[in-house]
Amino acid sequence: MLTAHNGKVIIMTNMKGGIGKTTDNDLLSIVGSQLFHKKILLVDYDQQRNTTSNITSTFQITNYNNSLSYAIENHNWLGSITKLSDNLDFIAGSFSSKGLVDWLNEQFPQGEKRDFAFKDTFDELRNVYDYIFIDCPPSADNLVQSFITTCDYIVQLQELKRFAMEGTQTFTDEVLLKLIAAYQDKVHFQIIGILPVLFSSRMDRQKEHLRILKDRYGESNIFATIIKGSDRLEIYGEDGIRLKDYFDRRIWGIFADIFCELEQRIQYYERTGDTEGFSYTPQFADSIKNKILAKGREIKINGVATTSGSIK
């Protein structure tokens, strides 16, 4: 018998490719399931299938129980889930997902029905998982909008460059706020925080943009942990995620803090109705000083847990 989890659907958004969104999304899912024992479903919609490629490398798995395209077109989501470990499940992407937008438009020509096409499905999946992370492409196509209308929380990834910051504001104004205006009480998603990425403490311009970001949105709305540009994160994107040495442990510590802060942000918002006044102090790693903190030193360097209980 399945235990009711009252799960949260999370989407990390950005309108600019190449900033590590997929790797960040995958790491949060793996860290949350392995270190904190949360029941998590990871879904790959991004048409480049980068999450599927990353999961294949990380877990050394090549055969998946169908794909997202199959799940949507056959209304069989549970039959498309592949178990990766005790607490992590996955719905793989497929090359045919490029045609899903056309399929969705044909099946639901009326806008509102199309935008809420997955509501009932995710209401059911929430009962099975603590968190559902959906990896979407950097676009605002109708399928992305359908996922947004059914999600609970949005984490906006923010590269600290002027055009990227302008893109985030445009996405908020032209997509998120318009969906809220169109459907009002029918949508319940909340921007739970802005997560700065690819930060370089050596670049004064990026420090200035971080200050502008905090002034514009309020420091309470900016994640305390900042993701710096990292060779190790690029390796994860190429070869899969691992936990084999001190440098891996520091990266896992950074994402442990991000996961804990995400949970605490959600709890704070659901208790108060706002994020104003929220704060978080990193416990696992200092991402700016590249230091492991006390709780981070407790992370065992023993690989990534798999379905067989072995370690990769």
N, C-alpha and C positions, 0 to 999 in steps of 0.2 A: 504494500500500500504506500502511495506517495505521500510525503509529508508536505503540508501547505507551507509555502515559504514567503508569500507576499513579496515577490521579487520586484526589483527595479530594473527598468530598461534604460540603458545608458548609451548615448551616441557621442563620440568625439568628432567635432566638426572643424573643418578648415576648408577654405576655398582655394588653397594653393597646394599643389602636390610637392613631394620631395622634402617634407619636413619631418618625416619619421612617424607619421600618424599610425600607420599599420603596426610598426614595431612597438610603439607605445601602447596601443590597444591590446596587442598580444601579451605584452609583459604584464599589464595590469590584470589580465585574465589569468595568466599562469601564476603570478605572485599571489593574487587573491585566493585562488583555489589551493595552492600548495602551502603557503605560509599561514594563511588565516582560515583554511578549511571551509571556505564558502563554496556553495554549489553554484557553478557558473556555466552559462551557455555562451559560446563565442560564435557569431554569425558573420560569414564573409559575403558581403554584397559587392565590394569593390570589383569592378569589371576586369582589373588587372590580376585578380586572384592572388595578390601578394600575401594575404594572410594564409591562404591555403598552402602556398609555397613555403611559408615560414613554418607552419605547423608540420608540414611534411618533413622538413629538415630537422625540426626540434624533436619530434616524436618518432621519426623513422617509420612513418606510416604512408602507404600509397593508395590503399583501398578505402574508400569512404562509402558510408551508407547513403547513397544518392547525394544530391546537391541542393542548393537553395532554389535553383530553377525547378527541380523536381518537386520540392516542398511546396512551392507557390502554385505551380500549374496543376498539381494533383491534390492540392489541399491535404498534404500528408507531411506535416512538419516533424512529428515524432518519429516517423519512419525514415527521416533523412538525417537523424542525429547519429554522430559517431562518438563513442566514448573514448576519451584520450587518457583519463586518469580517474581516480575515485571521485573527484569533485569537479572535473572539467569535461564538458561535452562540446561538440563542434558541429556546425553545419557548413560544409565546404562550398566554395564558390565554383562556378563552372564557366566555360567559354560561352555557353548559350545564355548566360545571364545578360549579355548585351541585348538580347531580344525581349527581356522581361518588361521593359518600359512599353514596347509596342503591345505585348500581351495584356498588360495592365490596362492600357488605354482601350483596347478592344473589349475586354471583359467588363470594364467599368467606364463607359463613356461619360457618365454623369460625374461631375467633379467631386462632390462631397462623398459619394460612395467609393470613388477611387481613393481619395485621401484617407478614408477610414477602412480600407480593404482588409487590413491585418489586425484590426482592433480585437476581434473575438479570439483570434489565434494567440495573440500575446497575453490577453487576459487569462487564457488557459496555461500558457507557459510560465506566467508569474507564479502559479501555484507549485511549480516544480523546482524553480531556481531562486537563489538569493539575488543574483544579478545576471542580466543578459546584456552583453556588449555586442553592438552591431558595427562592423567596419564598413563604412559607406565611402564612395568615391568623393573627390572634391567637386561636387556639382550640386545642382538643385533640381534634378530631374523628378518626374512624378513618383518614381519608386522611392527616392530619398525622402520626398515629402510625406509619402505614406508611412515610412518608418518614423519620421519625426512626429507626426500626429499621434502615434501610438506610444511614443517613448515618455519616460518620466523626467529624465534629466539629461541636459546637454553640457558637455565640457568643451569649451572653445579653446582649441590649441592656437597659440599666438606666437608666430615668429616676430621678433622685435625689429622689424623693418617697416618703413613708412607705407609701402604699397600693400604689404601683408596686413597691416593694421587697418588700412582703408578697406581692404577686402573683407575683413571681419565685420566692420561696421556695416558695409553694404549687405552682407549675408544676413545680419541681424535685422536690418531695416526692410529688405526686400523679400525675405523668405520667412523668418521666424515671426516678426511682428505682423506681417500680412496674414499668416495662418491664424494667429491669435485674433486678429480683427475679423477674419472671415467666420471663425467658428466659436470664438469667445469661450463660454463655459464647457464646450465639448472637448477642448484640448487642455491638457494639464501639464505640459512640459515646462520645465524651469531651467534657465541657464544657471547651473549650480556653481560655476566658477570659470575663470580664465586661467589656462595653464601655459605660462611662457616656455617656449622651446627653442633649441639651437642657440642658446644664449652664450655670449662670449664676454667674460668679465674684463677682457683686455680692450674691448671696443667701447670707447666713450659714447659713441652714437647710440649703441644698444642700451647702455645705462640710462641715457636720456630718454629713450623710448619706453623703458621700463617705468621711469618716473612719470611720464605722460600717461601711461596705461593706468597706473595707480591713481593719478589725479582724475582721470576721466571716469573710471568705473568704481573707484573706491578701493582701498587696500583690502577690505574684507572680501572683495570679490575676486582677488588674485590669489592663486595657490601659493602657499609659503615655499614649497619646493619648486625649484626652477630646473628644467632639463637643459643641461649644457650640450653643446656639440660634442660628440664622443666617438672615437674610433671603435670602441667596444660595441656601441649601439649599431654602428654600421656593419660590424662583423655579424651581429645577431640578425640583421636584415639579410645578409648574404648566406650565412651558414646555419642559421637557427639559434634559438636561445639556449644558454647553458648556465651552469653554476659549478664551475670547476676550480676557480682560483679567487684570490683577494679582489681582483678588479671586477670579476663577476659579482662577488658579494656586495661590493659597493654599489653597483648598478641596481642589484636587487633591493638593497637598502633604500635607495632613492625611490624606487617604485613602491616599496612597502610604505613609505611615508605618504606618497601620493594616494595609494589605496586607502590608508587609514584616514587621511584628510578628506577624501571623497565621502567615505562613510560618515565621518563626523559632520561634514557640511550638510549632508542629507538629513541626518538626525536633527541638527540645529534648525534647518529650514522647516522640517515637518513639526518641530516643537514651537517655533516662533513665527513662522510665516514669512521669514526674511533671512538674508545672510548678513545684514548689517550688524556689526559687532562681533562677528565670528573671527576666531583666530586659531591658529594651529602652530605648535612648536615641533619641528622635526625631531624624531627620536631615533631613527635608524641611520641616517647619513646627512652630512652637510654637503649639499650638492655644489655649492659655490667653492668651498675650501677643499673639496675632494677628500673628505674625511669620513671614516666609519664612526658612528656614535655607539653608545652602549648597547642598545637593542640590536643594532646592525651586527655587532660582533657575535650575537647569538645565532645568526643565520648559519646553518651548517652547509659547508661546501661539499655537497653530495649529489649534484646533478639535478635533473628534472624528473619528477615522479611520472611513471607511465601506468597504463592499465594493468600491466602484469605485476606491478609492485617493484619492478626493477628500476634502476637509476640509469639515465642516459647521460 
